[in-house]
Amino acid sequence: MKAIVQEITEKYNLQNAVFQRDNMAFVEVEKKFAIDLVTFLKDYHQFSHFVMMSCVDWIEDGQFQLLYLLHNPALKVDIGIKTYLNRTEPVMQSAHHLWKQIWTYQREIKEAFGIDFPGSPNVDENFVLEGWTEIPHMRRDFDTAAYSEKTYFPREGRFTHDPATYMREKLYPNQPVTAKKNTNE
Amino acid sequence: MNDKINEMLQRSAQNANQSEKSFIRPEDEEREVIAPDGSTIKINPIYDYFSGKKPQEEKPLNGVVEKFLNWARAESIWVLGFGTGCGSIEIPPLMTPRFDAYRFGVQMRATPRQSNAFIISGYLSVKTLKRVIRSYEQMPSPKYVLALGSCTINGGMYYDSYSTINRLDKYIPVDVYIAGCMPRPEALLAGFMKLKELIKEGKAEKANEYARNFDEYKANQKKIIKDWNMPDYNW
């Protein structure tokens, strides 16, 4: 596994490879070389099983991250290939020619994040939603609660408790608050 | 070679524009066709197979006749086997010896044309709501709706979801609500008993309410179903 990562690091000039476990690594690659790298791993290193493909919206950096996860059944190792797309121009080279299941992943990502994969079969068809006219629903600037309130006639009288405060009031009313506030938030 | 590619690109661009304009499929669009005898006729596939007429109110009959009919209706509740959400898993146990809904005159049917009760079992996405409306309108009157679970009452745990509705009674009229997340089969049986009570008292007239406020219900339905490519009323 280390040899493979070493080889692709030199070949594709990768920046930071992360070993999650001994048999699992993640590498980051430039957008224009991403599908080349996937093809190289499939054809030369027998990463013949396509596990999944996912997308993350890094709205603070103005980027979408695509992840291709591949598995090598002979060596029993996994490798994840990450690549970043500009949020203003979300177009990615399609990988539908490598595995047929990528058709469906790309169709889903097109609907959920609005990333286009030109040439991918049926990529413009509805995946889950029908007649969706708003911005893609998995983008982080889409406010699902506000959309629901605007669209679906919320019933009055609904309220929620903060679980921590509510439990303290109900179960330990006389106990002083000792727990530190979570500073990560 | 280049000409061919350009032609293909143009065609795909045209197709993309067309799909943006209308959600109605090309084969469902209103158009003129040439009949087998050579004459030109206008067809509108969405409306040709269905009546465009609005539903009519059916006034109850007089006194003892209606009472007898209501008693008969209450004893034969035929439920449409259409599970919309997670609550549909509570329905199969009803038809087992342990709960045995048959003893109350409740049974499941496969098609809307054979049933008179509709259990909306749990959360309802907009995509499913479209199918629910079609099925509900195809059921013969008098028909009853049982709303199962808190999702149908105020959205439940999916109240802030972009794809699930909050209140079912804005889209189709509801006779009985069964609260819970999820309600057990016993609660569902209690709901059936309540429904039978309502029917016997002559209070389960929600199909008439749907006919009376048809325009209002349709407006609410069309507000969220953006790709309305079916007739307004499908009986």
Chai-1 contact restraints between the chains, C-beta under 6 A:
chainA,res_idxA,chainB,res_idxB,connection_type,confidence,min_distance_angstrom,max_distance_angstrom,comment,restraint_id
A,E130,B,K127,contact,1.0,0.0,6.0,A-B,restraint_1
A,E130,B,D227,contact,1.0,0.0,6.0,A-B,restraint_2
A,G131,B,F23,contact,1.0,0.0,6.0,A-B,restraint_3
A,G131,B,K226,contact,1.0,0.0,6.0,A-B,restraint_4
A,G131,B,D227,contact,1.0,0.0,6.0,A-B,restraint_5
A,T133,B,K226,contact,1.0,0.0,6.0,A-B,restraint_6
A,H137,B,Y162,contact,1.0,0.0,6.0,A-B,restraint_7
A,T144,B,D160,contact,1.0,0.0,6.0,A-B,restraint_8
A,T144,B,Y162,contact,1.0,0.0,6.0,A-B,restraint_9
A,A145,B,D160,contact,1.0,0.0,6.0,A-B,restraint_10
A,Y147,B,Y162,contact,1.0,0.0,6.0,A-B,restraint_11
A,S148,B,D160,contact,1.0,0.0,6.0,A-B,restraint_12
A,T151,B,I224,contact,1.0,0.0,6.0,A-B,restraint_13
A,Y152,B,I165,contact,1.0,0.0,6.0,A-B,restraint_14
A,Y152,B,N166,contact,1.0,0.0,6.0,A-B,restraint_15
A,F153,B,N166,contact,1.0,0.0,6.0,A-B,restraint_16
A,F153,B,R167,contact,1.0,0.0,6.0,A-B,restraint_17
A,F153,B,K170,contact,1.0,0.0,6.0,A-B,restraint_18
A,P154,B,N166,contact,1.0,0.0,6.0,A-B,restraint_19
A,R155,B,N154,contact,1.0,0.0,6.0,A-B,restraint_20
A,R155,B,R167,contact,1.0,0.0,6.0,A-B,restraint_21
A,R158,B,N154,contact,1.0,0.0,6.0,A-B,restraint_22
